[in-house]
Amino acid sequence: MQAKRDEAERDGEDTLDWDEAIAGIDAEINAAGMRGNVLGGRTVPNRSRSTRRRQDAPDLPKRAKQDTTLRRTFIAPDGRVYRPSLFVTLTLPSYGKIRSGLGVPVDPSTYDYAAAARDALHFSKLVDRFVQNLRRVAGYDVQYFATVEPQKRLAPHLHMAIRGTMPRAEIKAIAAATYHQVWWPSVDEVRFDGDHLPVWSQWADLGDGETYPDGQSGDYLDPATEELLPTWDEALDQLGTGETAEPLHVVRFGPQVDVQGIVAGSPDAHKRIGYLTKYLTKNLGDPLDPDDQDNQARRDHAVRMVEALRYEPCSPTCPNWLRYSIQPKGAKAGMLPGRCKGKARKAEHLGYAGRRVLVSRKWSNKTLREHKQDCRAWVLDMLGLPDETVTDPHRYVWRSVSSKDPNRTPLAKRLLREVANRRRTRARLIELQARADGQPVPDLSATSLAA
């Protein structure tokens, strides 16, 4: 049809009928499930988001950038030089009145569990934005060590040790000016629930060796109208462009920002280090004693929080988007709303799926090799052995080996060799410790362990 239309145009004939016929064919192809158009090209404008700061957020001050990771020093009257640091605690805003000491809502019916769930899901991005703003205002490459811990109300909050010092008012201003916008489709209207759920439609099989783009092999349809649900990209396109677009959610810190000055070697410094290490081995939602009535109230609060997270989308690939008539990114057969297996869904994480320990690259000012040497030196010191670097057989030099190197050992063999080396090293360490303590050397052979 297109070829005949072009031929008619070359002959000087009227092409209106041909154009209408081709438009009708395009409509039929699109109705059959094919996206886009026959001639190719994008049918909607590229998505753009305004880079202007929100009008409801204060501006950030600006300073000249300094190529350093340290801050100013202070000289005491006795001549001693101090380089203090900061210990900052950041929390999320309030979602309702809390019972003092218990961390449970006074009235669960008025507690904003939906906002609490969304803030927990995107808390890690808010922390990243805070670090960006902190470095922008400080004027130097701020280094930090931080941990994410649970409050009694089960909301995540941040303890951060910062090298160098800044005015407390400035830190609080940075926290107030920090926000993260979640540019996701709206989830205000539930379209599919219960037994009324989208159905999967498999695409035609491809030939041998061929694969579908993005790993997707079908679409989800409305069970009543059999219409295709909008894809993730199409749903984002419908948000609008420029300053008219509105985000799904805006995450901000609460007004409670605690900033403490720390001096190395002081008792307060050891106390703050305890805060940073206290929850390294704990989860955000550790099990509570079922026999304690107060803990039972907290357990009920945790159950309500998990229920609020159940249908809240946690990522572009989350199956919960089907509940709101949107195909998840990379949709697959068998997806069901409320059956997301993401880390944030688990009760021990309570919505926060980010890393619990956050360390900047230059915090220790040491490379990985230097950290390994420190560990080795500590082991030798604990065993009372001399550091015989020259004759030490456990000294390694790492070099990158090309995948095309004919002498490269297969991965399976390398893993088994590493396991064997680790067992020998551990056995040697236990043997030396036993000798230093005057104890008999245990039998750590492979046959003894197998028995």
MIGUGU-392057 format. One record per residue (C-alpha): residue number from 1; x, y, z; residue in one letter; chain. Coordinates in steps of 0.001 Angstrom, whole numbers, plus 500000, padded with zeros to 6 digits. Each point is the difference from the previous one (the first is absolute). Layout:
REM MIGUGU-392057
    n      xx      yy      zz  res  chain
  NUM       X       Y       Z    a      A
...
REM end
This chain:
REM MIGUGU-392057
    n      xx      yy      zz  res  chain
    1  500000  500000  500000    m      A
    2  502840  502378  500809    q      A
    3  501714  499200  496702    a      A
    4  496799  500664  498035    k      A
    5  499493  503260  501885    r      A
    6  503542  501113  499093    d      A
    7  499406  499046  496366    e      A
    8  496795  502053  499899    a      A
    9  501846  502986  501455    e      A
   10  502708  499729  497340    r      A
   11  497288  499935  497278    d      A
   12  498416  503150  501423    g      A
   13  496808  498260  501154    e      A
   14  497991  500768  503146    d      A
   15  501339  497904  502941    t      A
   16  497251  500752  502548    l      A
   17  498324  496598  499625    d      A
   18  503354  498228  500270    w      A
   19  500861  501941  503182    d      A
   20  496684  499029  501601    e      A
   21  500503  496364  499060    a      A
   22  503521  499924  501454    i      A
   23  498787  501706  503210    a      A
   24  497335  497320  500360    g      A
   25  502567  497228  499560    i      A
   26  502219  501597  502670    d      A
   27  497037  500105  502381    a      A
   28  499229  496311  499405    e      A
   29  503636  499002  500586    i      A
   30  500136  501959  503251    n      A
   31  496683  498507  501136    a      A
   32  501436  496533  499379    a      A
   33  502708  500627  502627    g      A
   34  502901  501557  498101    m      A
   35  501335  503204  501560    r      A
   36  501380  503033  498195    g      A
   37  499339  500554  496321    n      A
   38  500974  498333  496745    v      A
   39  502387  502763  498957    l      A
   40  501807  499875  503343    g      A
   41  500973  502880  502221    g      A
   42  498828  501079  503423    r      A
   43  496372  501111  500156    t      A
   44  500314  501935  503295    v      A
   45  502520  502680  500992    p      A
   46  503025  499081  502088    n      A
   47  499393  500156  503741    r      A
   48  501566  502982  501723    s      A
   49  499886  501071  503611    r      A
   50  500550  503506  501265    s      A
   51  503329  500437  501797    t      A
   52  498755  502987  501981    r      A
   53  499804  499567  503757    r      A
   54  496565  499610  501507    r      A
   55  498405  503225  501190    q      A
   56  499215  498423  503384    d      A
   57  503679  499179  500692    a      A
   58  502621  502578  501121    p      A
   59  503008  500684  497803    d      A
   60  503455  498625  500686    l      A
   61  502956  502334  500590    p      A
   62  502985  499698  497661    k      A
   63  503713  499946  500693    r      A
   64  503166  499687  497970    a      A
   65  501172  496422  499577    k      A
   66  503180  498958  501853    q      A
   67  502046  496970  499020    d      A
   68  500209  498471  503477    t      A
   69  498230  497495  502245    t      A
   70  500906  501789  503259    l      A
   71  498564  503036  501733    r      A
   72  501591  502804  502014    r      A
   73  501961  499390  503204    t      A
   74  499808  501800  503355    f      A
   75  502948  500819  502290    i      A
   76  499451  499947  503766    a      A
   77  501723  502464  502361    p      A
   78  502450  497253  501002    d      A
   79  501066  499560  496362    g      A
   80  498141  496741  499335    r      A
   81  498430  499714  496552    v      A
   82  496456  498660  499680    y      A
   83  498156  498918  496873    r      A
   84  496437  499331  501199    p      A
   85  497424  497980  498117    s      A
   86  496212  499809  500009    l      A
   87  497439  497389  500955    f      A
   88  496675  500633  498254    v      A
   89  496678  498204  500515    t      A
   90  497260  500436  497389    l      A
   91  496425  498752  500368    t      A
   92  496847  499884  497871    l      A
   93  496997  502247  500729    p      A
   94  497102  499129  502277    s      A
   95  497106  497871  498741    y      A
   96  497862  500339  503128    g      A
   97  500224  500358  503746    k      A
   98  502148  497286  501653    i      A
   99  499756  498539  503498    r      A
  100  503109  501089  501869    s      A
  101  502477  497200  500673    g      A
  102  498164  497393  497920    l      A
  103  500171  501397  496479    g      A
  104  496442  498925  499100    v      A
  105  497254  502328  498734    p      A
  106  497563  501436  502502    v      A
  107  497243  499544  497398    d      A
  108  500927  497516  497227    p      A
  109  496999  501121  497910    s      A
  110  501493  503492  499551    t      A
  111  503606  498889  499586    y      A
  112  501175  500592  496411    d      A
  113  501319  496526  499184    y      A
  114  499958  500688  496248    a      A
  115  502429  502929  500337    a      A
  116  502140  498005  502424    a      A
  117  500218  497127  497505    a      A
  118  500968  502255  497091    r      A
  119  502585  501878  502049    d      A
  120  501590  496719  501103    a      A
  121  500114  498693  496412    l      A
  122  501847  503090  498737    h      A
  123  502015  500925  503112    f      A
  124  503294  498874  498457    s      A
  125  499604  502459  497101    k      A
  126  499296  502798  502467    l      A
  127  503245  499194  501817    v      A
  128  501938  500097  496711    d      A
  129  498517  503413  499200    r      A
  130  500957  501270  503484    f      A
  131  503629  498996  499438    v      A
  132  500002  501799  496632    q      A
  133  498620  503168  501552    n      A
  134  502378  499739  502961    l      A
  135  503045  499889  497733    r      A
  136  498639  502797  497847    r      A
  137  499571  502309  502994    v      A
  138  503124  498949  501926    a      A
  139  502280  500749  497067    g      A
  140  502200  496952  500592    y      A
  141  499731  496264  499369    d      A
  142  498153  499023  503178    v      A
  143  500810  496498  501266    q      A
  144  497599  498058  502196    y      A
  145  499156  496687  501665    f      A
  146  496305  499417  500600    a      A
  147  497525  497326  501011    t      A
  148  496238  499779  499490    v      A
  149  498179  498956  503170    e      A
  150  496367  499499  501016    p      A
  151  498259  502365  502357    q      A
  152  497511  498668  502513    k      A
  153  497216  501073  497645    r      A
  154  501684  497676  497406    l      A
  155  500978  502817  497640    a      A
  156  503599  499998  498708    p      A
  157  502313  502783  501100    h      A
  158  503651  500791  499385    l      A
  159  503037  500318  502269    h      A
  160  502883  501595  498098    m      A
  161  503569  500734  501131    a      A
  162  501406  502824  497864    i      A
  163  503690  500899  499803    r      A
  164  500394  503719  500604    g      A
  165  497656  502534  501535    t      A
  166  497323  502397  498783    m      A
  167  497601  502342  501823    p      A
  168  497033  498150  501478    r      A
  169  497561  502460  498485    a      A
  170  501468  499285  496582    e      A
  171  499584  496231  500370    i      A
  172  496371  500484  501017    k      A
  173  499431  502324  497048    a      A
  174  501421  497382  497621    i      A
  175  497713  497320  501446    a      A
  176  496978  502311  499636    a      A
  177  500924  500761  496371    a      A
  178  500537  496348  499054    t      A
  179  497224  498061  498285    y      A
  180  499548  497204  497481    h      A
  181  497224  499936  497393    q      A
  182  498627  496621  498932    v      A
  183  499053  500322  496325    w      A
  184  497682  497012  499774    w      A
  185  496442  499577  498683    p      A
  186  497091  500674  502321    s      A
  187  498703  497238  502281    v      A
  188  496911  501819  501244    d      A
  189  497519  497854  498052    e      A
  190  499845  496210  500457    v      A
  191  498938  498444  496687    r      A
  192  500535  496296  500645    f      A
  193  499492  498152  503268    d      A
  194  498838  496649  501338    g      A
  195  499067  497617  497186    d      A
  196  499789  502819  497457    h      A
  197  503644  500060  498879    l      A
  198  501802  500602  496673    p      A
  199  500614  496955  497802    v      A
  200  503252  499095  498276    w      A
  201  500123  499821  496208    s      A
  202  503041  498212  498574    q      A
  203  501584  501376  496850    w      A
  204  500672  497778  497004    a      A
  205  502991  497686  500342    d      A
  206  503245  501134  498402    l      A
  207  502444  497940  498017    g      A
  208  502995  498222  501443    d      A
  209  502601  502372  501400    g      A
  210  497638  502998  500011    e      A
  211  498882  501793  503152    t      A
  212  497480  502721  500776    y      A
  213  501282  503465  500955    p      A
  214  500407  500646  503744    d      A
  215  499239  496337  500701    g      A
  216  496222  500559  499788    q      A
  217  498003  497395  498082    s      A
  218  496411  501170  500380    g      A
  219  497547  502599  501283    d      A
  220  497379  500336  502713    y      A
  221  496427  500684  498858    l      A
  222  496884  501344  501645    d      A
  223  497856  496854  500551    p      A
  224  496771  501882  499175    a      A
  225  500980  502006  496912    t      A
  226  503100  497986  498927    e      A
  227  501844  503294  499540    e      A
  228  503734  500168  500574    l      A
  229  501019  501584  503296    l      A
  230  502351  502967  499627    p      A
  231  503673  499066  500230    t      A
  232  502297  501550  502578    w      A
  233  501450  502455  497444    d      A
  234  496539  500946  498741    e      A
  235  498818  500642  503567    a      A
  236  502977  502286  500614    l      A
  237  499262  501864  496775    d      A
  238  496495  500739  501288    q      A
  239  501391  501847  503035    l      A
  240  500616  503053  497858    g      A
  241  503129  501991  499306    t      A
  242  501673  503128  501282    g      A
  243  498666  501840  503016    e      A
  244  496467  498647  499605    t      A
  245  501004  496485  501063    a      A
  246  499505  499007  503635    e      A
  247  501869  497210  501820    p      A
  248  498232  497134  501714    l      A
  249  501670  500752  503332    h      A
  250  502534  502386  501523    v      A
  251  502219  498623  502795    v      A
  252  501367  502414  502600    r      A
  253  501749  499855  503363    f      A
  254  498150  500921  503161    g      A
  255  500739  503116  502059    p      A
  256  501938  498031  502641    q      A
  257  503649  500285  498947    v      A
  258  502594  499292  502686    d      A
  259  503560  501287  499406    v      A
  260  502782  499300  502510    q      A
  261  503666  501000  499903    g      A
  262  502460  497132  500510    i      A
  263  503694  500023  500913    v      A
  264  502077  496871  499378    a      A
  265  500917  498044  503116    g      A
  266  497288  501503  502204    s      A
  267  497456  497849  501893    p      A
  268  497226  501539  497924    d      A
  269  501741  498813  496835    a      A
  270  499942  496392  501256    h      A
  271  496307  500373  500844    k      A
  272  499193  501216  496491    r      A
  273  501998  497168  498462    i      A
  274  497781  497675  502001    g      A
  275  496966  501552  498322    y      A
  276  501512  499312  496596    l      A
  277  500768  496351  500753    t      A
  278  496964  499126  502138    k      A
  279  497735  498914  497157    y      A
  280  502526  498570  497567    l      A
  281  498774  496482  500756    t      A
  282  496324  500806  500573    k      A
  283  497053  500452  497670    n      A
  284  497613  502919  499835    l      A
  285  497203  497788  501265    g      A
  286  501502  497500  502442    d      A
  287  497491  497561  501566    p      A
  288  498422  501195  503231    l      A
  289  499125  497991  503074    d      A
  290  496401  498773  499486    p      A
  291  499457  499698  503772    d      A
  292  500697  503698  500683    d      A
  293  496836  502113  499725    q      A
  294  501933  503130  499030    d      A
  295  501905  498066  497361    n      A
  296  496717  498555  498785    q      A
  297  498841  503532  499246    a      A
  298  503177  500537  497999    r      A
  299  499434  496716  498191    r      A
  300  496508  501170  499020    d      A
  301  501533  503265  498800    h      A
  302  502521  498045  497888    a      A
  303  497198  497865  498526    v      A
  304  498126  503127  498920    r      A
  305  503189  501374  498459    m      A
  306  500581  496789  498031    v      A
  307  496396  500099  498784    e      A
  308  500491  503591  498789    a      A
  309  503063  498837  498080    l      A
  310  498209  497045  498437    r      A
  311  498532  501839  497000    y      A
  312  502427  502934  499873    e      A
  313  502239  499778  496893    p      A
  314  503651  499748  500997    c      A
  315  501692  500205  496564    s      A
  316  499143  500297  496277    p      A
  317  500007  496179  499774    t      A
  318  497637  499490  502963    c      A
  319  496900  497835  499244    p      A
  320  497858  502410  502026    n      A
  321  499803  502325  496988    w      A
  322  497444  497590  498514    l      A
  323  497624  501006  502800    r      A
  324  500012  503520  498550    y      A
  325  499624  498947  496330    s      A
  326  503688  500369  499085    i      A
  327  502283  497300  498659    q      A
  328  503199  499732  502061    p      A
  329  503270  500605  498235    k      A
  330  501117  496680  498467    g      A
  331  496644  498368  500757    a      A
  332  499948  496208  500279    k      A
  333  497314  497346  500190    a      A
  334  498696  499143  503463    g      A
  335  500251  503458  501593    m      A
  336  497359  500727  502633    l      A
  337  499368  503180  502029    p      A
  338  500941  499545  503637    g      A
  339  502424  497165  499200    r      A
  340  503181  502038  499544    c      A
  341  503097  498142  501234    k      A
  342  502162  503085  500385    g      A
  343  502212  500526  503029    k      A
  344  497910  502944  501165    a      A
  345  496961  497724  500478    r      A
  346  501579  497888  502706    k      A
  347  498951  500714  503563    a      A
  348  503615  500277  501148    e      A
  349  500604  502936  497625    h      A
  350  496677  501879  500291    l      A
  351  500278  501742  496654    g      A
  352  503682  500937  500091    y      A
  353  501913  497926  497447    a      A
  354  503171  502101  499832    g      A
  355  503393  499353  501525    r      A
  356  500171  500219  503790    r      A
  357  503622  501225  500092    v      A
  358  501024  502987  497865    l      A
  359  503691  500844  499683    v      A
  360  501522  502607  497706    s      A
  361  502890  498939  497807    r      A
  362  502651  502142  501719    k      A
  363  498813  499532  503584    w      A
  364  502972  497911  501143    s      A
  365  502444  501446  497435    n      A
  366  501227  496441  499391    k      A
  367  499798  497602  497109    t      A
  368  498630  496467  500219    l      A
  369  503564  498664  499936    r      A
  370  500905  502141  503006    e      A
  371  496934  498773  501887    h      A
  372  501081  496405  499352    k      A
  373  503455  500791  501327    q      A
  374  498462  501497  503152    d      A
  375  497951  496830  500559    c      A
  376  503083  497854  499516    r      A
  377  502033  502137  502398    a      A
  378  497244  499753  502616    w      A
  379  499906  496187  499781    v      A
  380  503789  499759  500349    l      A
  381  499946  502382  502964    d      A
  382  497259  498003  501755    m      A
  383  502031  496795  499519    l      A
  384  503235  501636  501096    g      A
  385  501760  499089  496746    l      A
  386  502592  502142  498208    p      A
  387  499046  501668  496748    d      A
  388  502359  498153  497677    e      A
  389  498918  501664  496796    t      A
  390  502837  498683  497837    v      A
  391  499489  496301  500789    t      A
  392  496212  500149  500421    d      A
  393  498471  497470  497517    p      A
  394  496529  501577  500375    h      A
  395  501018  503235  498302    r      A
  396  498029  500552  496814    y      A
  397  500364  502326  497052    v      A
  398  496800  500377  497952    w      A
  399  500080  500520  496263    r      A
  400  497159  500072  497486    s      A
  401  500053  497031  497609    v      A
  402  498395  500238  496594    s      A
  403  497122  497642  499261    s      A
  404  501876  498979  496832    k      A
  405  503113  498932  501900    d      A
  406  500566  496261  499238    p      A
  407  501559  499522  503466    n      A
  408  496934  501320  501816    r      A
  409  498556  497449  502436    t      A
  410  496284  499186  499577    p      A
  411  497673  501731  502449    l      A
  412  498835  496786  501710    a      A
  413  503576  498938  500700    k      A
  414  500935  503447  501249    r      A
  415  497089  499972  502456    l      A
  416  500941  496574  501335    l      A
  417  503615  501099  500336    r      A
  418  498928  503101  501930    e      A
  419  497897  497875  502364    v      A
  420  502966  497695  500597    a      A
  421  502331  502946  500660    n      A
  422  497543  501495  502454    r      A
  423  499721  496696  501873    r      A
  424  503791  499683  500231    r      A
  425  500345  503571  501240    t      A
  426  497317  499508  502634    r      A
  427  501498  496696  501147    a      A
  428  503423  501630  500320    r      A
  429  498550  502862  502028    l      A
  430  498242  497609  502401    i      A
  431  503189  497953  500350    e      A
  432  502122  503036  500894    l      A
  433  497395  501255  502460    q      A
  434  499904  496593  501715    a      A
  435  503789  499934  500311    r      A
  436  500072  503530  501402    a      A
  437  497434  498969  502648    d      A
  438  501831  496764  500820    g      A
  439  497084  497874  498796    q      A
  440  500214  496807  497896    p      A
  441  499836  500631  496279    v      A
  442  496577  498857  498645    p      A
  443  499758  497714  497014    d      A
  444  498636  502154  497174    l      A
  445  500632  497658  497109    s      A
  446  497317  499519  497376    a      A
  447  499358  496395  501088    t      A
  448  499609  501046  503638    s      A
  449  497527  502756  499099    l      A
  450  498043  497617  497765    a      A
  451  499726  497499  502825    a      A
REM end
